[in-house]
Amino acid sequence: MVITIASGKGGTGKTTVASNLAYVLAQTQKDAETWLIDCDVEAPNAALFLDPVYDSEQKVERLLPVIDQEACTACGVCVEICTYNALAVAGGKTLFFKELCHACGSCARNCPEGAISERPEEIGKLQKGMSGDLHFAHGALTIGFSSPPPVIRDLKKWVLDPSAETTTYFLDASPGTSCPVVETMRGSDFALLVTEPTPFGLHDLKLVAELNEKEFQLPSGIVINKSGRNDAIIESFAAQKGIPILMRIPLSREIAESYSAGKLLVETQPQYTQKFTNVIAQIRSLIQTKGAIQ
C-alpha cells in the first residue's frame, strides 16, 4: 500500500501528519514493514521528527552532453531535437546551456556526426535507515539544481518494492502541485490531502484535488489541520467533491509547540495514537472500496 500525503501549499502540517501516521503504524503493525519516504527533496525535514540512523547511501546522477567541437559540424540537428533550448548554434559552434538541460539524451543519440558524448554529474543524494521500528528514507537535491523529479524517481525505485504486498509506504510529497508532486503521486494507491481552514488553504486544496482527479483518480481523503471556526469552507468543498474528511487536528498552542520542537504529536499527546490509527483504517477501507468498484 502506497499512500501519498500531499498539500497544495506549505505550512499545512503535511509532514507532521505523515510522520505521525508512519510512526503509529510501525508501532502497531510489527509483522510487516512500514516506511516513511520524504519526497520533498528540495527541503527534506521529516527526519527532524524521527532522528533516523542511516545505514545506506546512494548518489543520484544525470548524464550531460559533452560536445566535441572538432567533430561537430554545427549542423543544428541537436538544436532542433532539444525541447528545452539547452543547445544553440552560434559562430559555427554548438553551445550548451547546462541550466536548461533535462538530461534526456536525445542530442547524443541523434547527432549524425557522433560528436556528442555524455558525462555523469551528481545532482542529489539518497539515504535510508531506521527510526526504531520505522523504516525511513529521503532524498536531497544538490543545491543549485532545479529539477527534483529525477531524485524523487530514483528514491522511489531504490526503496519501493512492488512485490512487498504487506508493506506500507507513506510518501511525504513537496508542497504545491508541480512536477515533484506529480512524480511522488505516480504509482500510489491513495492521496491524503492535508489542508487548513483558510481561503489560501481552500484554494490550494482545490488545486491538489484537481491534480489527482485529472491525472490519477486515486481514492482520497482530507485531514484538516488547525481546525476551528472556519472548517465550513473545507467541509463544503469536500461534500461537493465527495472527498471524506478523515481527521481534524485543532488549532492548539500545545500542538504547535510540539511540532516546533521536532516532537511527534503522538508522543506528547498519546490520545492521538488512536486517532491516527483510525485514519489508517479509513484509508484501507477507501482503497478496498475503490478496488471492489473497479
ABEGO torsion letter per residue (X at the ends): XBBBBBBABBGAGAAAAAAAAAAAAAAABAABBBBBBBABAABBAAAAAAGBBBABBBBBBBBBBBBBAAABAGAGAAAAABAAGABBBBGGBBBBBAAABAGAGAAAAABAAGABBBBBBBABBBBBBBBEABBBBBBBBBBGBABAAAAAAAAAAAABBAABAABBBBBBBBBEABAAAAAAABGBABBBBBBBBBAAAAAAAAAAAAAAAAAAGBBBBBBBBGBBAAAAAAAAAAAAAGBBBABBBBBBAAAAAAAAAGBBAAAABAAAAAAAAAAAAAAAAAAAAAAAAX
